[in-house]
Structures are given as structure tokens and as C-alpha cells.
């Protein structure tokens, strides 16, 4: 897998509100209206991540959910991370979080 440059990442997340990062990882924090919605987001992302066989680091703090993506086996951000960020964004939009 090819590691992405900072410029590649900037282009890759340009249409994903709240996403940003550097060649080490990309991240986004979503704030849900309540805890059950935050957990629904995590549950839906877990299914998408399992389907993609690519799993984000997830930090849940009440209504705030932070996703951090990096392809650990490659040592940084790859296209696989951008693809999963796009799926997470779509899930969040579906829950009205973007």
C-alpha cells in the first residue's frame, strides 16, 4: 500500500467536513444530540469497518465520538483510510450529524 502525502490527504478529505490530519493519521470528531445516537454511530461504523476489514480507533466521550484512521501495517495514511472516512461521513450524515 502506498502512503499518502499531506497534499494527497488534504485533497482526499476536502469534501469530508471535519476530517483532517497528516501522513500519520486522519481524524474527525462527531457530536451527537444524545448518547444513544453516539452509540448508534459507533455501531454502524463497526459494521462498515468489519465489511472493509479496516478498523478505526474510536474514542467515545458521552455524545462525542472521535474516529482516528491509519493503516498500521503501512505505517500511515493510505487510500483505504480515505475510503473508510468517506463511509463514516456517509453514516454520520444519515444520522444527521454532519
MOPAC internal coordinates of N, CA, C and O (Angstrom, degrees):
PM7 1SCF
backbone

  N    0.0000 0     0.00 0     0.00 0    0    0    0
  C    1.4392 1     0.00 0     0.00 0    1    0    0
  C    1.5172 1   110.51 1     0.00 0    2    1    0
  O    1.2310 1   121.21 1   -39.80 1    3    2    1
  N    1.3102 1   115.29 1   140.20 1    3    2    1
  C    1.4503 1   121.27 1  -178.43 1    5    3    2
  C    1.5249 1   110.37 1   -89.92 1    6    5    3
  O    1.2310 1   120.76 1   -50.21 1    7    6    5
  N    1.3177 1   116.15 1   129.79 1    7    6    5
  C    1.4570 1   120.89 1   175.36 1    9    7    6
  C    1.5215 1   109.57 1   -74.16 1   10    9    7
  O    1.2310 1   120.82 1   -35.68 1   11   10    9
  N    1.3139 1   116.04 1   144.32 1   11   10    9
  C    1.4562 1   120.89 1  -179.47 1   13   11   10
  C    1.5208 1   111.11 1   -93.07 1   14   13   11
  O    1.2310 1   121.14 1   -30.09 1   15   14   13
  N    1.3212 1   115.43 1   149.91 1   15   14   13
  C    1.4637 1   120.87 1   175.44 1   17   15   14
  C    1.5268 1   108.77 1   -83.76 1   18   17   15
  O    1.2310 1   120.76 1   -11.01 1   19   18   17
  N    1.3177 1   116.15 1   168.99 1   19   18   17
  C    1.4702 1   120.86 1   176.96 1   21   19   18
  C    1.5337 1   110.21 1   -58.81 1   22   21   19
  O    1.2310 1   120.09 1   140.60 1   23   22   21
  N    1.3233 1   117.44 1   -39.40 1   23   22   21
  C    1.4646 1   120.90 1   179.25 1   25   23   22
  C    1.5260 1   110.78 1   -66.12 1   26   25   23
  O    1.2310 1   120.07 1   139.01 1   27   26   25
  N    1.3377 1   117.48 1   -40.99 1   27   26   25
  C    1.4673 1   121.30 1   176.71 1   29   27   26
  C    1.5254 1   110.46 1   -59.65 1   30   29   27
  O    1.2310 1   121.02 1   137.07 1   31   30   29
  N    1.3152 1   115.65 1   -42.93 1   31   30   29
  C    1.4662 1   121.05 1  -178.68 1   33   31   30
  C    1.5179 1   110.43 1   -65.97 1   34   33   31
  O    1.2310 1   120.38 1   134.85 1   35   34   33
  N    1.3226 1   116.88 1   -45.15 1   35   34   33
  C    1.4673 1   120.45 1   178.54 1   37   35   34
  C    1.5283 1   110.94 1   -57.08 1   38   37   35
  O    1.2310 1   120.58 1   135.83 1   39   38   37
  N    1.3348 1   116.49 1   -44.17 1   39   38   37
  C    1.4714 1   120.37 1   177.61 1   41   39   38
  C    1.5281 1   110.54 1   -65.72 1   42   41   39
  O    1.2310 1   120.54 1   140.18 1   43   42   41
  N    1.3199 1   116.58 1   -39.82 1   43   42   41
  C    1.4567 1   121.64 1  -176.21 1   45   43   42
  C    1.5166 1   114.44 1   -68.12 1   46   45   43
  O    1.2310 1   120.34 1   150.65 1   47   46   45
  N    1.3226 1   116.96 1   -29.35 1   47   46   45
  C    1.4761 1   120.02 1  -179.14 1   49   47   46
  C    1.5268 1   112.28 1  -104.14 1   50   49   47
  O    1.2310 1   120.10 1  -175.25 1   51   50   49
  N    1.3070 1   117.42 1     4.75 1   51   50   49
  C    1.4703 1   121.12 1  -175.79 1   53   51   50
  C    1.5265 1   112.64 1   -56.05 1   54   53   51
  O    1.2310 1   120.04 1   145.76 1   55   54   53
  N    1.3235 1   117.54 1   -34.24 1   55   54   53
  C    1.4679 1   121.29 1  -179.16 1   57   55   54
  C    1.5241 1   112.71 1   -99.70 1   58   57   55
  O    1.2310 1   120.64 1  -166.30 1   59   58   57
  N    1.3355 1   116.39 1    13.70 1   59   58   57
  C    1.4638 1   121.18 1  -179.84 1   61   59   58
  C    1.5275 1   108.66 1  -116.57 1   62   61   59
  O    1.2310 1   120.21 1   -86.06 1   63   62   61
  N    1.3334 1   117.21 1    93.94 1   63   62   61
  C    1.4695 1   120.39 1  -176.04 1   65   63   62
  C    1.5328 1   112.55 1   -54.57 1   66   65   63
  O    1.2310 1   121.52 1   -47.52 1   67   66   65
  N    1.3173 1   114.70 1   132.48 1   67   66   65
  C    1.4547 1   120.60 1   176.69 1   69   67   66
  C    1.5136 1   115.30 1    87.66 1   70   69   67
  O    1.2310 1   119.73 1   165.24 1   71   70   69
  N    1.3271 1   118.12 1   -14.76 1   71   70   69
  C    1.4618 1   121.17 1  -179.50 1   73   71   70
  C    1.5210 1   110.33 1   -84.13 1   74   73   71
  O    1.2310 1   120.94 1   -38.79 1   75   74   73
  N    1.3013 1   115.80 1   141.21 1   75   74   73
  C    1.4540 1   121.97 1   176.70 1   77   75   74
  C    1.5109 1   109.38 1  -168.08 1   78   77   75
  O    1.2310 1   121.07 1    -2.73 1   79   78   77
  N    1.2965 1   115.55 1   177.27 1   79   78   77
  C    1.4523 1   119.06 1   178.79 1   81   79   78
  C    1.5033 1   111.80 1   159.47 1   82   81   79
  O    1.2310 1   121.95 1    26.62 1   83   82   81
  N    1.2991 1   113.87 1  -153.38 1   83   82   81
  C    1.4547 1   122.35 1  -177.88 1   85   83   82
  C    1.5286 1   107.14 1  -147.87 1   86   85   83
  O    1.2310 1   119.74 1     3.06 1   87   86   85
  N    1.3239 1   118.10 1  -176.94 1   87   86   85
  C    1.4689 1   118.82 1  -177.86 1   89   87   86
  C    1.5386 1   114.89 1   -61.47 1   90   89   87
  O    1.2310 1   119.74 1   167.51 1   91   90   89
  N    1.3212 1   118.09 1   -12.49 1   91   90   89
  C    1.4681 1   120.16 1   178.07 1   93   91   90
  C    1.5183 1   112.50 1   -82.07 1   94   93   91
  O    1.2310 1   120.24 1   136.09 1   95   94   93
  N    1.3363 1   117.15 1   -43.91 1   95   94   93
  C    1.4622 1   121.07 1   179.01 1   97   95   94
  C    1.5177 1   110.36 1  -163.62 1   98   97   95
  O    1.2310 1   121.67 1   -18.29 1   99   98   97
  N    1.3459 1   114.40 1   161.71 1   99   98   97
  C    1.4560 1   120.87 1   172.51 1  101   99   98
  C    1.5200 1   106.74 1  -119.77 1  102  101   99
  O    1.2310 1   121.10 1   -26.25 1  103  102  101
  N    1.3423 1   115.49 1   153.75 1  103  102  101
  C    1.4581 1   118.76 1  -174.75 1  105  103  102
  C    1.5123 1   111.76 1  -151.96 1  106  105  103
  O    1.2310 1   122.19 1   -21.28 1  107  106  105
  N    1.3261 1   113.40 1   158.72 1  107  106  105
  C    1.4548 1   120.74 1   174.84 1  109  107  106
  C    1.5217 1   108.58 1  -154.90 1  110  109  107
  O    1.2310 1   120.93 1   -38.41 1  111  110  109
  N    1.3220 1   115.82 1   141.59 1  111  110  109
  C    1.4637 1   122.19 1   176.38 1  113  111  110
  C    1.5266 1   108.47 1  -112.77 1  114  113  111
  O    1.2310 1   121.01 1   -50.19 1  115  114  113
  N    1.3218 1   115.68 1   129.81 1  115  114  113
  C    1.4575 1   122.28 1   176.49 1  117  115  114
  C    1.5231 1   108.23 1  -112.65 1  118  117  115
  O    1.2310 1   120.68 1   -39.15 1  119  118  117
  N    1.3239 1   116.30 1   140.85 1  119  118  117
  C    1.4569 1   121.67 1   175.50 1  121  119  118
  C    1.5187 1   108.26 1  -114.49 1  122  121  119
  O    1.2310 1   121.31 1   -62.31 1  123  122  121
  N    1.3215 1   115.09 1   117.69 1  123  122  121
  C    1.4610 1   121.73 1  -179.79 1  125  123  122
  C    1.5225 1   109.86 1   -89.49 1  126  125  123
  O    1.2310 1   119.96 1   -18.77 1  127  126  125
  N    1.3240 1   117.69 1   161.23 1  127  126  125
  C    1.4617 1   119.66 1   178.79 1  129  127  126
  C    1.5308 1   112.46 1   -70.56 1  130  129  127
  O    1.2310 1   120.88 1   158.24 1  131  130  129
  N    1.3536 1   115.92 1   -21.76 1  131  130  129
  C    1.4556 1   119.51 1  -179.54 1  133  131  130
  C    1.5349 1   109.13 1  -158.17 1  134  133  131
  O    1.2310 1   121.03 1   -10.44 1  135  134  133
  N    1.3221 1   115.64 1   169.56 1  135  134  133
  C    1.4604 1   121.02 1  -177.01 1  137  135  134
  C    1.5311 1   112.53 1   -63.66 1  138  137  135
  O    1.2310 1   118.73 1   136.47 1  139  138  137
  N    1.3354 1   120.02 1   -43.53 1  139  138  137
  C    1.4690 1   118.21 1   178.52 1  141  139  138
  C    1.5325 1   113.61 1   -58.87 1  142  141  139
  O    1.2310 1   119.87 1   144.40 1  143  142  141
  N    1.3248 1   117.85 1   -35.60 1  143  142  141
  C    1.4655 1   119.94 1   178.04 1  145  143  142
  C    1.5311 1   110.31 1   -69.37 1  146  145  143
  O    1.2310 1   120.19 1   141.97 1  147  146  145
  N    1.3170 1   117.24 1   -38.03 1  147  146  145
  C    1.4733 1   120.58 1   176.07 1  149  147  146
  C    1.5255 1   110.34 1   -60.45 1  150  149  147
  O    1.2310 1   120.46 1   137.15 1  151  150  149
  N    1.3228 1   116.74 1   -42.85 1  151  150  149
  C    1.4616 1   120.64 1   179.47 1  153  151  150
  C    1.5262 1   110.81 1   -69.46 1  154  153  151
  O    1.2310 1   119.85 1   143.94 1  155  154  153
  N    1.3323 1   117.90 1   -36.06 1  155  154  153
  C    1.4648 1   120.92 1   175.90 1  157  155  154
  C    1.5276 1   110.34 1   -60.91 1  158  157  155
  O    1.2310 1   120.44 1   140.11 1  159  158  157
  N    1.3331 1   116.76 1   -39.89 1  159  158  157
  C    1.4636 1   121.11 1   176.53 1  161  159  158
  C    1.5254 1   110.04 1   -60.83 1  162  161  159
  O    1.2310 1   120.55 1   130.95 1  163  162  161
  N    1.3092 1   116.56 1   -49.05 1  163  162  161
  C    1.4683 1   120.61 1  -179.60 1  165  163  162
  C    1.5338 1   110.50 1   -61.39 1  166  165  163
  O    1.2310 1   120.21 1   136.44 1  167  166  165
  N    1.3315 1   117.19 1   -43.56 1  167  166  165
  C    1.4628 1   120.31 1   179.60 1  169  167  166
  C    1.5225 1   111.78 1   -60.12 1  170  169  167
  O    1.2310 1   120.38 1   134.70 1  171  170  169
  N    1.3295 1   116.89 1   -45.30 1  171  170  169
  C    1.4618 1   120.60 1  -179.46 1  173  171  170
  C    1.5220 1   111.66 1   -66.53 1  174  173  171
  O    1.2310 1   120.52 1   140.68 1  175  174  173
  N    1.3292 1   116.61 1   -39.32 1  175  174  173
  C    1.4688 1   120.28 1   177.51 1  177  175  174
  C    1.5249 1   110.36 1   -66.48 1  178  177  175
  O    1.2310 1   119.91 1   144.18 1  179  178  177
  N    1.3258 1   117.77 1   -35.82 1  179  178  177
  C    1.4643 1   120.60 1   178.37 1  181  179  178
  C    1.5212 1   110.70 1   -59.80 1  182  181  179
  O    1.2310 1   120.18 1   138.66 1  183  182  181
  N    1.3194 1   117.26 1   -41.34 1  183  182  181
  C    1.4654 1   121.15 1   178.73 1  185  183  182
  C    1.5308 1   110.21 1   -65.38 1  186  185  183
  O    1.2310 1   120.43 1   133.67 1  187  186  185
  N    1.3309 1   116.78 1   -46.33 1  187  186  185
  C    1.4737 1   120.85 1   179.32 1  189  187  186
  C    1.5235 1   111.16 1   -62.71 1  190  189  187
  O    1.2310 1   120.46 1   139.43 1  191  190  189
  N    1.3136 1   116.73 1   -40.57 1  191  190  189
  C    1.4679 1   120.79 1  -179.63 1  193  191  190
  C    1.5278 1   110.71 1   -65.76 1  194  193  191
  O    1.2310 1   120.68 1   139.73 1  195  194  193
  N    1.3061 1   116.30 1   -40.27 1  195  194  193
  C    1.4626 1   120.06 1   178.79 1  197  195  194
  C    1.5195 1   110.24 1   -64.81 1  198  197  195
  O    1.2310 1   120.25 1   137.99 1  199  198  197
  N    1.3323 1   117.13 1   -42.01 1  199  198  197
  C    1.4669 1   121.23 1   177.43 1  201  199  198
  C    1.5248 1   111.17 1   -60.53 1  202  201  199
  O    1.2310 1   120.52 1   141.06 1  203  202  201
  N    1.3323 1   116.60 1   -38.94 1  203  202  201
  C    1.4630 1   121.90 1  -178.41 1  205  203  202
  C    1.5279 1   112.24 1   -83.25 1  206  205  203
  O    1.2310 1   120.33 1   170.22 1  207  206  205
  N    1.3299 1   116.97 1    -9.78 1  207  206  205
  C    1.4717 1   122.51 1  -173.41 1  209  207  206
  C    1.5276 1   110.48 1    52.32 1  210  209  207
  O    1.2310 1   121.86 1  -137.05 1  211  210  209
  N    1.3415 1   114.05 1    42.95 1  211  210  209
  C    1.4651 1   121.62 1   179.41 1  213  211  210
  C    1.5185 1   106.79 1  -147.13 1  214  213  211
  O    1.2310 1   120.36 1   -62.04 1  215  214  213
  N    1.3167 1   116.91 1   117.96 1  215  214  213
  C    1.4560 1   120.90 1  -166.83 1  217  215  214
  C    1.5241 1   112.18 1  -116.74 1  218  217  215
  O    1.2310 1   120.60 1   -52.53 1  219  218  217
  N    1.3361 1   116.46 1   127.47 1  219  218  217
  C    1.4672 1   120.37 1   179.96 1  221  219  218
  C    1.5240 1   111.24 1   -81.10 1  222  221  219
  O    1.2310 1   121.14 1   -20.67 1  223  222  221
  N    1.3108 1   115.42 1   159.33 1  223  222  221
  C    1.4608 1   120.58 1   165.07 1  225  223  222
  C    1.5218 1   105.23 1   -80.67 1  226  225  223
  O    1.2310 1   120.16 1   -45.61 1  227  226  225
  N    1.3221 1   117.30 1   134.39 1  227  226  225
  C    1.4596 1   121.96 1  -176.35 1  229  227  226
  C    1.5187 1   108.96 1  -128.40 1  230  229  227
  O    1.2310 1   121.04 1   -49.69 1  231  230  229
  N    1.3280 1   115.62 1   130.31 1  231  230  229
  C    1.4559 1   122.20 1   175.91 1  233  231  230
  C    1.5250 1   107.70 1  -121.86 1  234  233  231
  O    1.2310 1   120.42 1   -59.39 1  235  234  233
  N    1.3328 1   116.81 1   120.61 1  235  234  233
  C    1.4643 1   121.92 1  -178.90 1  237  235  234
  C    1.5224 1   108.35 1  -110.02 1  238  237  235
  O    1.2310 1   120.69 1   -55.40 1  239  238  237
  N    1.3069 1   116.29 1   124.60 1  239  238  237
  C    1.4589 1   123.67 1   176.31 1  241  239  238
  C    1.5190 1   107.77 1  -130.43 1  242  241  239
  O    1.2310 1   120.38 1   -86.09 1  243  242  241
  N    1.3152 1   116.88 1    93.91 1  243  242  241
  C    1.4463 1   124.61 1  -177.82 1  245  243  242
  C    1.5255 1   109.82 1    54.68 1  246  245  243
  O    1.2310 1   119.09 1    75.79 1  247  246  245
  N    1.3369 1   119.35 1  -104.21 1  247  246  245
  C    1.4656 1   122.07 1  -178.29 1  249  247  246
  C    1.5210 1   112.54 1   -94.95 1  250  249  247
  O    1.2310 1   120.01 1   172.49 1  251  250  249
  N    1.3299 1   117.59 1    -7.51 1  251  250  249
  C    1.4681 1   121.72 1  -177.46 1  253  251  250
  C    1.5255 1   110.72 1   -97.30 1  254  253  251
  O    1.2310 1   121.21 1   -48.85 1  255  254  253
  N    1.3227 1   115.30 1   131.15 1  255  254  253
  C    1.4615 1   121.16 1   178.86 1  257  255  254
  C    1.5285 1   107.77 1  -125.74 1  258  257  255
  O    1.2310 1   120.89 1   -57.96 1  259  258  257
  N    1.3151 1   115.90 1   122.04 1  259  258  257
  C    1.4592 1   121.93 1   178.00 1  261  259  258
  C    1.5220 1   109.02 1  -106.41 1  262  261  259
  O    1.2310 1   120.92 1   -53.28 1  263  262  261
  N    1.3299 1   115.84 1   126.72 1  263  262  261
  C    1.4612 1   122.06 1   174.45 1  265  263  262
  C    1.5220 1   108.16 1  -108.82 1  266  265  263
  O    1.2310 1   120.47 1   -48.06 1  267  266  265
  N    1.3229 1   116.71 1   131.94 1  267  266  265
  C    1.4576 1   123.05 1   176.58 1  269  267  266
  C    1.5194 1   107.26 1  -124.99 1  270  269  267
  O    1.2310 1   120.99 1   -53.93 1  271  270  269
  N    1.3324 1   115.72 1   126.07 1  271  270  269
  C    1.4612 1   121.44 1  -177.25 1  273  271  270
  C    1.5178 1   111.52 1  -118.46 1  274  273  271
  O    1.2310 1   121.36 1   -44.94 1  275  274  273
  N    1.3102 1   115.01 1   135.06 1  275  274  273
  C    1.4534 1   123.13 1   174.79 1  277  275  274
  C    1.5221 1   106.95 1  -160.70 1  278  277  275
  O    1.2310 1   120.44 1   -36.78 1  279  278  277
  N    1.3089 1   116.77 1   143.22 1  279  278  277
  C    1.4600 1   120.29 1   175.79 1  281  279  278
  C    1.5268 1   106.58 1   -90.14 1  282  281  279
  O    1.2310 1   121.35 1   -85.33 1  283  282  281
  N    1.3216 1   115.03 1    94.67 1  283  282  281
  C    1.4597 1   120.40 1  -172.93 1  285  283  282
  C    1.5282 1   112.24 1   -57.76 1  286  285  283
  O    1.2310 1   120.44 1   141.56 1  287  286  285
  N    1.3220 1   116.76 1   -38.44 1  287  286  285
  C    1.4697 1   119.91 1  -178.23 1  289  287  286
  C    1.5242 1   111.92 1   -66.84 1  290  289  287
  O    1.2310 1   120.13 1   156.85 1  291  290  289
  N    1.3415 1   117.36 1   -23.15 1  291  290  289
  C    1.4701 1   121.71 1   179.33 1  293  291  290
  C    1.5220 1   111.73 1   -97.02 1  294  293  291
  O    1.2310 1   120.35 1   164.19 1  295  294  293
  N    1.3260 1   116.93 1   -15.81 1  295  294  293
  C    1.4578 1   120.18 1   178.83 1  297  295  294
  C    1.5142 1   115.13 1    86.13 1  298  297  295
  O    1.2310 1   120.03 1  -157.07 1  299  298  297
  N    1.3270 1   117.55 1    22.93 1  299  298  297
  C    1.4654 1   119.98 1   179.04 1  301  299  298
  C    1.5146 1   111.41 1   165.95 1  302  301  299
  O    1.2310 1   121.09 1    19.82 1  303  302  301
  N    1.3109 1   115.52 1  -160.18 1  303  302  301
  C    1.4627 1   122.05 1  -175.32 1  305  303  302
  C    1.5309 1   110.85 1   -84.70 1  306  305  303
  O    1.2310 1   121.66 1   -46.68 1  307  306  305
  N    1.3381 1   114.42 1   133.32 1  307  306  305
  C    1.4627 1   121.96 1   177.54 1  309  307  306
  C    1.5278 1   108.86 1  -127.80 1  310  309  307
  O    1.2310 1   120.69 1    -2.54 1  311  310  309
  N    1.3152 1   116.29 1   177.46 1  311  310  309
  C    1.4608 1   121.58 1   176.36 1  313  311  310
  C    1.5289 1   111.05 1   -57.97 1  314  313  311
  O    1.2310 1   120.31 1   149.18 1  315  314  313
  N    1.3144 1   117.02 1   -30.82 1  315  314  313
  C    1.4594 1   121.09 1   178.88 1  317  315  314
  C    1.5331 1   110.76 1   -60.04 1  318  317  315
  O    1.2310 1   120.41 1   142.92 1  319  318  317
  N    1.3210 1   116.81 1   -37.08 1  319  318  317
  C    1.4638 1   120.85 1   178.48 1  321  319  318
  C    1.5229 1   111.05 1   -69.31 1  322  321  319
  O    1.2310 1   120.46 1   138.28 1  323  322  321
  N    1.3196 1   116.73 1   -41.72 1  323  322  321
  C    1.4684 1   119.64 1   178.11 1  325  323  322
  C    1.5246 1   110.73 1   -63.75 1  326  325  323
  O    1.2310 1   120.27 1   141.25 1  327  326  325
  N    1.3206 1   117.09 1   -38.75 1  327  326  325
  C    1.4619 1   120.40 1   178.94 1  329  327  326
  C    1.5270 1   110.70 1   -63.56 1  330  329  327
  O    1.2310 1   120.29 1   135.75 1  331  330  329
  N    1.3336 1   117.06 1   -44.25 1  331  330  329
  C    1.4586 1   119.43 1   179.86 1  333  331  330
  C    1.5241 1   110.65 1   -68.88 1  334  333  331
  O    1.2310 1   119.76 1   143.95 1  335  334  333
  N    1.3167 1   118.07 1   -36.05 1  335  334  333
  C    1.4689 1   120.29 1   175.91 1  337  335  334
  C    1.5246 1   110.00 1   -59.85 1  338  337  335
  O    1.2310 1   120.33 1   139.97 1  339  338  337
  N    1.3183 1   116.98 1   -40.03 1  339  338  337
  C    1.4630 1   120.52 1   177.09 1  341  339  338
  C    1.5175 1   111.97 1   -63.76 1  342  341  339
  O    1.2310 1   120.34 1   140.30 1  343  342  341
  N    1.3221 1   116.96 1   -39.70 1  343  342  341
  C    1.4724 1   120.03 1   177.54 1  345  343  342
  C    1.5238 1   110.64 1   -66.45 1  346  345  343
  O    1.2310 1   120.56 1   137.49 1  347  346  345
  N    1.3353 1   116.54 1   -42.51 1  347  346  345
  C    1.4657 1   120.24 1   178.72 1  349  347  346
  C    1.5273 1   109.74 1   -61.50 1  350  349  347
  O    1.2310 1   120.50 1   136.64 1  351  350  349
  N    1.3277 1   116.64 1   -43.36 1  351  350  349
  C    1.4613 1   120.86 1   178.18 1  353  351  350
  C    1.5261 1   110.66 1   -58.63 1  354  353  351
  O    1.2310 1   120.25 1   136.42 1  355  354  353
  N    1.3196 1   117.12 1   -43.58 1  355  354  353
  C    1.4560 1   120.72 1   179.03 1  357  355  354
  C    1.5229 1   112.45 1   -63.17 1  358  357  355
  O    1.2310 1   120.52 1   139.48 1  359  358  357
  N    1.3209 1   116.60 1   -40.52 1  359  358  357
  C    1.4586 1   120.98 1   177.70 1  361  359  358
  C    1.5234 1   110.20 1   -64.52 1  362  361  359
  O    1.2310 1   120.90 1   134.55 1  363  362  361
  N    1.3280 1   115.88 1   -45.45 1  363  362  361
  C    1.4706 1   120.58 1   179.63 1  365  363  362
  C    1.5322 1   110.77 1   -61.59 1  366  365  363
  O    1.2310 1   120.41 1   138.54 1  367  366  365
  N    1.3241 1   116.82 1   -41.46 1  367  366  365
  C    1.4685 1   120.79 1   177.42 1  369  367  366
  C    1.5314 1   110.22 1   -61.01 1  370  369  367
  O    1.2310 1   121.08 1   138.07 1  371  370  369
  N    1.3216 1   115.53 1   -41.93 1  371  370  369
  C    1.4609 1   119.51 1   179.55 1  373  371  370
  C    1.5192 1   113.14 1   -61.95 1  374  373  371
  O    1.2310 1   120.81 1   152.30 1  375  374  373
  N    1.3212 1   116.05 1   -27.70 1  375  374  373
  C    1.4662 1   121.22 1   177.44 1  377  375  374
  C    1.5364 1   111.86 1   -92.36 1  378  377  375
  O    1.2310 1   120.81 1  -176.66 1  379  378  377
  N    1.3373 1   116.06 1     3.34 1  379  378  377
  C    1.4670 1   120.43 1   179.04 1  381  379  378
  C    1.5202 1   114.28 1    75.31 1  382  381  379
  O    1.2310 1   120.37 1  -153.01 1  383  382  381
  N    1.3390 1   116.90 1    26.99 1  383  382  381
  C    1.4698 1   120.68 1  -175.18 1  385  383  382
  C    1.5181 1   114.25 1  -100.23 1  386  385  383
  O    1.2310 1   119.08 1  -178.49 1  387  386  385
  N    1.3182 1   119.36 1     1.51 1  387  386  385
  C    1.4681 1   120.63 1   179.72 1  389  387  386
  C    1.5190 1   108.68 1  -113.44 1  390  389  387
  O    1.2310 1   120.10 1   180.00 1  391  390  389

